[in-house]
Amino acid sequence: MGHINEMEPNELENRMKKDNDLVVIDVREDEEVAQGMIEDAKHIPLAQIPESKDALDKSKHYVFVCRSGKRSMKAASFMDEQGYQVSNMVGGMLKWEGEVD
C-alpha cells in the first residue's frame, strides 16, 4: 500500500473553490450525514465504496471524509490500491470549520 496524501480541512475548503477535478466523498453512515455534510460532497458509506468505485472517474481527485479521519483513511487506501488519485481529510468532520449542508 502506498502513502496516502493527507489534506487539512482548510486546504480542502480552499481547493474546492478552484479545483473542478476535486471530489469530496463522505463515507459516514446515513445518520451521521443527516447532521450535516460538506457542501457538494458525495455520500457513499464506507461499506459501499467497493461496489461504487466503478462509477467514479479515475481522472478526478477524490478526498475522503468521515467523522475523525479513520474510516476515510480506509476508503482512501482501498481506492489508492484500485488506481484512483486520493487524499484523506485530516481530523474528519470534527475539524471541519467550513459550511455544511
BELQUI-V434209 format. One record per backbone hydrogen bond with DSSP energy under -1.0 kcal/mol. CO is the residue of the C=O (numbers start at 1). NH is the residue of the N-H. Records with the same first field share a line. If there is no record, write none. Layout:
CO: NH  NH
//
This chain:
5: 88
7: 90
8: 12
9: 13
10: 14
11: 15
12: 16
15: 18  19
19: 22
21: 61
23: 63
24: 42
25: 65
26: 44
27: 46
29: 33
30: 34
32: 35
33: 36
37: 101
38: 41
42: 26
45: 48
46: 49
48: 52
49: 53
52: 55
53: 56
57: 60
61: 23
62: 87
63: 25
64: 89
65: 27
66: 93
67: 94
70: 74
71: 75
72: 76
73: 77
74: 78
75: 79
76: 80
77: 81
78: 82
79: 84
80: 83
85: 62
87: 64
88: 7
89: 92
92: 95
//
